[in-house]
Amino acid sequence: MTGFITLTSKGGRPFEAFLATPETPNGGGLVILPEVYNVNAWARGVAARYAAQGYTVLVPDLFWRQEPGVHLDYDQPERARAQGEEVDVDGVVSDLGPLAAWLRARLGEGARVGVVGFCLGGRIALLGGVREPVDAVVSYYGVKLDQHLDELGRLTVPALVYFGADDPWIPAETVNAVKALFRQSPNVSFFRYAGTGHGFAREGYAPYRPAAAALAEQRALELFADKIAATPT
């Protein structure tokens, strides 16, 4: 089954998330947090890849509080970035609670839930790892993490943190600060991919870098197989 479903936020308001279900479930749930382009064809493709590995996947509408249902193609970067500037970051982080609860209600109370985020979603994923009941996090080129260093220092769930080595949207000072923050953390692994920029995992769209994207996704799958899946993937 694929398609949008309706969930209820902590404040009691409805919001939509795209659901992708596996043919052979492995008992694990994942939340995919997309870029500022929201739940577009690429984000739904990421959900489909993880569903093919056995995960039950939700991709929430990040911007439902300001303008629900706006999912943009990559030919609308200015509108997408404007969405990202206006987003209620704390509100979207709080949505991870209901998303995880929905997955556990479907998969079983003891089911574990991971989060994968890209760009804005990468920022929200790491904050969710601190604030919400999720079990593992993968963050791709999360933006504005320098605004949350004190809070991110309390991250204890297993996590992978990815950056491109030549990312024009994330200052080197921020990348270095995040690397230093997690240097002594036994649960967090930091990776900086040479020859890549922002969006290197965006398969089918510039600036996609297939070798780095494949390696990053393989590392994510290994983490989730160990920490999330109830049965071998």
N, C-alpha and C positions, 0 to 999 in steps of 0.2 A: 504494500500500500504506500502510495505517495500522495501528498497534497497538503493543503493548509488545514489545521485544526485550531480550535479556540480554547485557550486556557484562561485562567483567572489570576490576576496579579495579586500581590499581597494587600493592595488597597481595595480589592474587590472589583476592579475593572477588567473587562475582557481584552485579550490581545491574541494575535495570531502567531503561529509557528508552523513552519514547513516540516512535515513528518516523512521520514524515509525508513521503511521497515525491511529487515533482511528476510531472505528466503529461509535461512537456517540461523536462527538467533543464537548468539553465544552467551546471552544473559547480561550483557553489559549495555549501558546507555551512554550516549554522547550528546553533548550540546555543541553545535558549531556556531560560532559568533563571527559574522561576516565583516567585510570591509564596509566603508561608508556607502558603498553602492547597494548595500542591504541584500535581501534574499533574491539575488539575480540568478541567471542561468548558471554562472560559474559556481556560486555558493551551493546551489542545488546539486551540481555535479560533484562537489566535495562530499556532500551528504550521501550521494549514491555510492561513492567509492567506499566510504566507511560502512555503509549498510551491506555492501557486497562482502565485507569482512565479518559480518555477523552482528554488527552493532545496530541498536535501535536509535535513530538520530532525530533530533529536533534542531531546527534553525529558526530562531525567533526573529520577528520583525523588531529591529533595534529602535525604530523611530515611531512606534505607534502612539507615543504620548504627544508628539508634535504634528505628525501627518501620517496616519497609518496607510500601509499598502503601497508605499513608494519604493519600488525596486528598480534600480537604474542600470542601464548598459554602460559600457566604458566610454561611450561617446558623450557622456554628460558629467565630466569631472567637476565642473564648477558647482553644479547643483548638488552633487554627492558630497563635496567638501563642505558646502554650506549646511547640509544635514548634520554632518559630523560636528561642526562648530556649535550647533544649537542643541545637541543631544543632552538629555539628563543622564549623565554617566552613573550617578548613584542609583537612579531608578532602574536603569538597565541591569546593573549589577544585582539589584534586588530581585529581578526577574529570574535569576538562576535558581533561586529557591523553589518557586513553583514549577519551573521546568524540570528540575531534578526530582521533585515530588511526583510529577506526572509520570516520569520514566520509571520510578520505583513502584508506583501503583500498577503500572503495566507489567513490569518485569518481576516484581516480587520485592517485598519490603527490604530485604537485605541486598538488593542489587546495588552495584557501584556505578557511579556516573563520572565520566570525564568531560573535559571542556577543551575545545580547540578554538583559538581566536586568531583573527588576522587583522592587522592594522588597528583601527579602533577596537575591534573585537579582541585583539591580543592584549590590549590594555585592560579591557573588562574581564577577560579570562583570568588574569593574574589577580585582580582585585577580588574576583569571585572566589578564587582559591583561598583567600584570607577570610572573607566575610560569609560565604555561603556553604552549604553542606555538599561539597563536591570532593571527589577522591583523587583526581589527578588533573593536571593542566598542561597544555601546550600553547605557547604564545609565539606567534609569528610577527616579527617587527611591530611590536606594540608601541604606539605613539604616546608621548607625554608622560612616560613613566617617571621622569624626574620629579613630577608633581606628587608622587606617592611613595618615595623611597622609604620613609619612616614606616608606613603601613606595610609595604612589601617585605620589609625585614622580618615581619611576623609570619611569612608564608612557611607552612610546615608540610603541606601535601606534596607528593612527588610532582616535579614540574620540569619541563624543557623550555628554555628561553632562546629564541632564534632572532638573529639580526643579519641583514645583508652588510657586507663590508663597505659598500659604497652607496649608502642610503641617503638621498638628499633630504628626506623628510624627518630624519632622526639625527640630531647632532651627535658627533663623536663623543662629546662630553657626557651625554646621557647614556650612551652605550657603555662607556667605561665605568660610569657610576653604577649601572646595573650589574655589570660584571663584578665589580668590587664588592657590591652588596651581597652577592650570592657565592663569592669565592669560597667561603668556609661552610656553606650549607651542604649537608650530606644528601639532601633530597632534591636539590635543584642543579640541573646541568645546563651550562651556557654554551651556545654554539654561534660562531660568527662565520658566515659562508663567503669565501673569497669569490670575487668576480661577480657579485650579485648586488642588487639594489632593492628598493622597496617594491614589494609585489613579486618577488622571484618565484613564488609558488603558484602564480596565477596561470595555470595551464591553459594554453590556447590564446593567451593575450600577452602583449608586451607589458613588462620586461621579463617574461618567463625564462627561467634558467633550469632546463630539465634535469640535469645531473644533481644540482643542489636541491631541487624540489623533491626528487625521488629519495635522496638520502634523508632529508628532513622528515618526509612522511614515513619512511621506514623506521626511523627512530621513534616517531610517535606511535606507530603500530606496535613496536616492541614494548614501549612503556604501557600501552593500554592492554596488551596481551598479558602482561605481568600484573597490572594493578586493577584492571577493570573487568576483563572478560571472566565469566564464571566457568566457561569451558574453553579449551584450546582453540585458537583461531588458525 
